[in-house]
Amino acid sequence: MLTHVHQAFRSELVKLLRPRLLWPLLGSVAAATAAVAAGTAALRDDPGPVDLLGAARTATPLIGLVMMCVAANAFCQEYREGTWRNLLVRQPARGALVTGKLAGLALLSLLVAATVWATCAATTTLTAARHGSPPHWDGAPSTTLRLLAAMPAYTVLGSAAGLLLRSTAAALGTVLGWTLVAESALTALAATKGWDISPWLPASAVTRLSAAPSPTLPTLTTTAWCTLLFTTATHHFTRTPHL
């Protein structure tokens, strides 16, 4: 089983690490993170030390949404181009195939997380130096771990959407609509009844994982949602005769 997963993983890396895909993605991630970090450091009123990775907590949900779309499109592309059959000739174990593909996307998400980290640290340091406010590392280890956990989690959610919905338009519409509109509407509706359901919703749970004071509940909720959604998507994929 592990051999099959590893083969699928290596096959996916060939696609994901192509320069025409990788460098534009990392470049756009760096540009967006730099803009957030520079704005955060420049607009501070406090002349004291600047949190080196504080802006990463703000940038992570934005970059995570990008990774959700990338992951959803990666799975939908196999349906759109009809390449699932070709892949299954070399790797007939469907569960191993999608697991290896997800592992490749997870590695890409870690590269994106590293880009966010490095860009945020560099931009904050330079901007803080211009304003005479030295950066500090307090909380940096915790922020780093949260960033490394949140980005793959966003990727799993996007992968599940792509694997279930098959259509790029449907998957991206669902990802964006649910994350940006539906969860906010549900949270607001529940608030009128005095309920706080935000910690229990999938995208909100991942967002809280990157920024909440205590990561315990967001970690458990995120793990549960990622496991449930991707397991359901994989089960559906393995039981679908026509691809």
Disulfide bonds with the S-S distance in Angstrom:
none
